[in-house]
């Protein structure tokens, strides 16, 4: 595992060339790949230029978000699917092969069975293209009970349910985007993590939860920096991942408003300090 930054997740904007030194100075070991930006650089110069950019900074590539909106109508899904092979080819050329996305925990149109079949079909199409280019798809369940209130039909919102979807897709290159926030709000256990194989964990998110709020009352958009409160057992979470040999990028996604009001270098440093804290607690330093 390695400490990875997704700039957008902490409110940092800029090109990869601009973000790489900020992340490096803040103690991160990698950043997520902007795959479309990488494609533009490859066309203007070469794919080697992207590799040099990361190598010169002494940084690794994390992952790149699935650019297919499978949550909307079929036309929108197909449009994204048509663009995926070209982007997957870039990821393969750069050996950046982890492609995470998230799954809505509700539907106001489809009952569970029909929604499950729809997701399996659409995500299988994505996974087949990614597999042809040596890439893995990571699926994130969204767990807070508050995220499901007021909707007609519930959908997958825990680890066992997402593993069932991975199995149904059946392409051999689909696993989890495992977020400690959603693991916690799903009442997840350390044993669940220990039961996984390393290849089933494609990508990892870390953050913490506000203190004094019951687990079923936690709100998805209200989080804390990794290790800030100790509400989530991040040390146990990371130790369990290390036990199974997980090699995924570990990326903070705290949704803390104050970060977006800071200068980029300060925001990166603030989150980097949180990552150092949990890295020590998890015995990874």
N, C-alpha and C positions, 0 to 999 in steps of 0.2 A: 504494500500500500504506500501511497505517497500523497503529500499535502498538495492539493490542487485548487486553483482558483477559477471560478466562472465570474468574469468581471461584472456582467449584468446582474448577477445575484446579489452583489453588494453595492450596486449603483455606480459602477465605474464604466465610463464610456471611453472609446478610443480604439485605435487599430491595435493589432497584435503587437506590432513593433513598439507602440507606446505603452502597452500594458505589461509586456514581458519584464522590463526592468523594475517596474513598481512591484510586481509579484515577487521577483527575485529578492529585492531589498526587504520585503516583508516576511521572508522566510519560507515562501511557497517553493515547491519543487517543480510545478508544472502549471499550465493554464489550459483551459478548453480551447479547442481549435475552432476558429471561425472558418468553417469549411467553404463558404462562398467567397470569403476574402482570400482564402488560400487558392481557390480556383482562379481568381482574378490575377493574383501574383504569378501563378503558374503560366497563365496565358501571356502576360506582359513580359515575363522573364523566364522562369522555369520552376518546376516543382522543387528543384534543389535549392532554390532561393528561400523557400519556406523552411526547409530542413536546416539551412545555414542560420536562419534567423533564430531558431530555437537553440541550435547547438552553440552559437556565439553567446547566447544568454545563459547557457548551462541549464536549460529548462526542458522539461518533458511535455508531451502533448497528453491532455486528459481524454476528453471525448468530444463528440459533437452531437447536438440535439437532432433528433429525427425531424427532417423538414417536410413531413407529410401530415396534414391535418386530417386524421382519420376520424375525428370526432364529429365532423359536420356532414354535409350531404355527400352523395356518391360522386358527383362531378368534382367537388373540391378535393376529395380523396384521390381520385384518379389523376387530377392535375399534378398533385404532389408526387404521386407514385411515378409519373413519367419523368420527373426531374431526378429521382433518387439514384438511378444507375450512374449518372455522371458524377454526382457528389460522392457516392460510395467508392467510385474509382479513385477519387482524390484521397479519401481516407485510407484506402488500401495502399496507395503509393507512398503515403506518409507514415504508414504503420500506425495510424490512429484509428482503431477499429472498434471502439466502444461507442454505441449510439443509444443514448437514453431518451426516454419520453415518459409521460404520465397518462394515467387512465382515470377518467371521471368516475366517482363512486356512486353516481345516480343517473337516472334518465327520467325525463317526464313524458317520453314517448313509448319506450320499449320495456316490457317486462324482462326479468333477469335472463331467462332462457334465450329469448330472441336477441337480447343485447350481447350475451355471451357468444352466440353464433356469429353475430355481426363483427364483433371484435376479433374473434379467431380468424375469420375470413380476411378481414382487412389487414390485420397485423401479420398474418401468414404471407400475404403478398409482399409486405415490406421486408419481412425476415428472409424470404427467398432471394430477393435482390441483394440484401446485405450479405447473405451467405455466399452468393456468387462472387463477392468481392472481399471475402475473408473477414467480414464484420459481424459483430454481435449486437443484438437488440436488447436493451435493458428496460424493463417495465416497472413503473412506480405505482404502488397503490396509495390512494389518498384516504386516510383513516379517521380523522376527527368526526365524532358523532354529530357535531354542530354543522358539518359540511353536508349532512344528509337530511337535515330537518327541512320540511316544506317541499320535498320532492316526491313525486308519485312512486317511483320505483328505485329501490336500492340496487347497487351493483357491487362489484368486488371492492373490498376495503380492508383486506388484511393479507398477511403473507401466505397462508395456506391457499386462499382463494386465487392469488396471483400465480402461484406455482401451478395450479390446475389449468389456468389459461395458457401458461407457458407450455405445459404438456400437450394441451389441445392443439396449439399452433404446430407443434411437432416437427420443426425444421432443424432442431439440434443446436441452434445458435441464439436461443432466447433465454434470458435470465432476468434478474431483478435489478432495478435501480432501488437500492435499499436505503431508505431515509430513516435515521434514528427517531425523528419526530413522528413519522407515521407508524413506525414500529412501536413506539411508546404509546401513542394514542389508540393503537389497535390492541393494547394490553398484551403486546408481544413479550416473549421470554428469551432469555439467553439460550435455552435449549433449542429453540427454533433456529437460531443462527448456527449453533453447533451442528445441527442436523443437515446443514446445507453443504454442498460441494463447492469448492472455490470457484469453479467456472459458472456457477449459478448466480454469483454476485458480479454483475457487469460494471456497476458504478455505485458510489456511496455518497449520500448527503449527511452532513452533521449540523447540528444546531442545539439549542436548549429551549426549555419551556418556561414561561412565567411561573414564579412561585405563588403559592396560595390559591391556585385554581385547580379544581378537581379535573381529573384526566378527561372525563366525558364532557367537560365544559370548556376545554381548550379550543381556541379559534385558530384556524390554519394560518391566517395572515399575521398573527400576533406571536412572535417568537423571541428568542434571546440568542446572544452570541454563544458559540460553543463553549461549554463549561462555565457559563456565567452564573447559573443558579444551582446546578447540581440536581435539578428535578429529574432530568433524564440520566440514566446510568450509562453515560457515554463511555466511561472507562471499561465497563463490562461489555458493552457493545463492540468496542474496538478490539478488546482482548479476544472475544469470541471469533471475530473476523480473522484475527491473526492466527488463531488456533487452526482454522480450516484452510490456511494458506492463501487467503484473499490477496490479490495483487491489484485491486481496483484503485483508481483515483478517489481520494476522499475530499469532498468539496463542501465548504460551508454555504448554507443557504438560510441565513438567519432572519431575513425580512425585517430588519431593524431600520426604522425610518431615519434615525440619526446618522446612519452611515451615508445615506444619500445626500446629506447636508454637509458632509465633510469634504475637504480637498481629496482627490483620489489617492494620493500617497498616504494620507492619514487614515483613510478608510481601510486601505490594504494593510497597513501596519496594525490597526486596531483588531482586525479579523485575524491577522497572522499571529498576534499575541494569544488570542483565544485558541487557535490551532496548536500553538506550542504547549498551552496548558493541557489540552486533552491528549496530546501526543505523549506528554510525560505521564499523565494519569493512566493511559492505556498501555504503558510500558513499551512504546514504540520509538522513543528518543534514543 
